[in-house]
């Protein structure tokens, strides 16, 4: 299962890409061959994590390990998030340190950057309307409604053309799937209750929010370059970078999912 250098072979990774959900009964059997293989690979990756060995890995190997941990996270006995952070941080560093900014790349980055701002604004119009309705309902002394919360969430996606479905899809069991999972854990979110007052109609705090406010540009870390020094970089791009997206990942974003989440509550007292 391992080559002479002690690396986990790509053949093993391919073997583990069989649909694990279809083998649930086998996995529940103590000592199943598949579970033994899963355990061996998990132990290997965990040992590399403890010994800080990921720096020695190629980009291909880093992505294989990350995809393996994400794909099998419900079938291995360790918490994967810290290991994924270590793998993805090294992957991002390897990619970004070689990145060359040119006119085409800068144009694409600014397109993605501006699209995030536009998506926040689109979400805000919808969220504001929902919040106004809930406020009016509460003012009418609704028998159920006692409190409410409205949030705008953005989730960037990298869609790839699928020949079988003839559609662009987010590929399963890819490094993009892993990046999507890590971003989901921290959420790219604006809580409307903090930025909009339906009683007065004051929405000024929304435009002062870090995701929207153009007074502060996030030209730091991967974006701290002479080529970008005159351009506005939004907090959304910084958050992607901060959550292990490499520059080339960000430039591949071709869809942003806008979500407005509404929750409202009631309560009853018992004495």
Residue pairs with C-beta under 8 A, 6 or more apart in sequence:
1 8
1 9
1 11
1 12
1 37
1 40
2 8
2 9
2 44
3 9
7 57
7 61
8 41
8 44
8 45
8 61
8 64
8 65
10 64
12 37
12 41
13 64
13 67
13 68
15 37
16 37
16 38
16 41
16 68
16 71
16 72
17 71
17 173
20 27
20 34
20 71
20 72
20 75
23 34
26 32
26 34
26 35
27 34
27 35
27 75
29 35
35 75
38 72
38 75
38 76
39 76
39 77
41 68
42 69
42 72
42 76
42 77
42 78
45 65
45 68
45 69
45 83
46 78
46 83
47 53
48 54
48 57
48 65
49 82
49 83
49 86
54 62
54 65
54 86
54 87
54 90
55 90
57 65
57 90
59 91
59 94
59 95
62 87
62 88
62 90
62 91
62 94
63 91
63 175
65 87
66 84
66 87
66 88
66 91
66 175
66 178
67 173
67 174
67 175
67 177
67 178
69 76
69 80
69 83
69 84
69 87
70 80
70 84
70 173
70 177
70 178
70 181
71 173
73 80
81 182
81 185
84 178
84 182
85 182
85 244
88 178
88 179
88 182
88 244
89 244
91 175
91 244
91 246
92 222
92 241
92 244
92 245
92 246
95 246
95 247
95 248
95 249
96 222
96 246
96 247
99 222
99 246
99 247
99 248
101 225
101 227
101 228
105 251
106 227
106 228
106 231
108 251
109 228
109 237
109 247
109 250
109 251
110 231
112 237
112 250
112 251
112 253
113 232
113 233
113 234
113 236
113 237
115 256
116 154
116 156
116 211
116 234
116 236
116 237
116 256
117 211
117 212
117 234
117 236
119 154
119 256
119 258
120 152
120 154
120 190
120 211
120 212
120 236
121 212
122 258
123 152
123 153
123 154
123 190
123 258
123 259
123 260
124 152
124 190
124 192
124 196
124 203
124 206
126 260
127 150
127 151
127 152
127 192
127 196
127 260
128 192
128 196
128 198
128 203
130 150
130 260
130 262
131 148
131 150
131 192
131 196
131 198
132 198
134 145
134 148
134 150
134 198
134 262
134 264
135 148
135 198
135 199
137 145
138 145
138 146
138 148
144 264
144 266
145 264
145 265
145 266
146 265
146 266
146 267
147 264
147 265
148 262
148 263
148 264
148 265
149 191
149 192
149 193
149 262
149 263
149 264
150 191
150 192
150 193
150 260
150 261
150 262
150 263
151 189
151 190
151 191
151 192
151 260
151 261
152 189
152 190
152 192
152 258
152 259
152 260
152 261
153 187
153 188
153 189
153 258
153 259
153 260
153 261
154 188
154 189
154 236
154 256
154 257
154 258
154 259
155 180
155 183
155 184
155 188
155 256
155 257
155 259
156 183
156 188
156 240
156 253
156 255
156 256
156 257
157 170
157 176
157 180
157 253
157 254
157 255
157 256
157 257
158 170
158 176
158 179
158 249
158 252
158 253
158 254
158 255
159 168
159 169
159 170
159 254
159 255
160 168
160 169
160 170
160 171
160 174
160 176
161 167
161 168
162 168
162 169
162 171
168 254
168 255
170 176
170 177
170 180
171 177
176 249
176 252
179 243
179 244
179 245
179 249
182 243
182 244
183 239
183 240
183 243
183 245
186 239
186 243
188 211
188 236
188 239
190 206
190 209
190 211
194 205
195 203
195 205
195 206
195 208
195 209
196 202
196 203
196 205
196 206
197 203
206 212
207 213
210 216
210 235
211 234
211 235
211 236
212 234
214 232
216 235
217 231
217 232
217 233
218 233
218 234
218 235
218 237
218 238
219 225
219 228
219 229
219 231
219 233
220 238
221 238
221 241
221 242
222 241
222 246
222 247
223 233
223 237
223 238
223 241
237 250
240 249
240 250
241 247
241 250
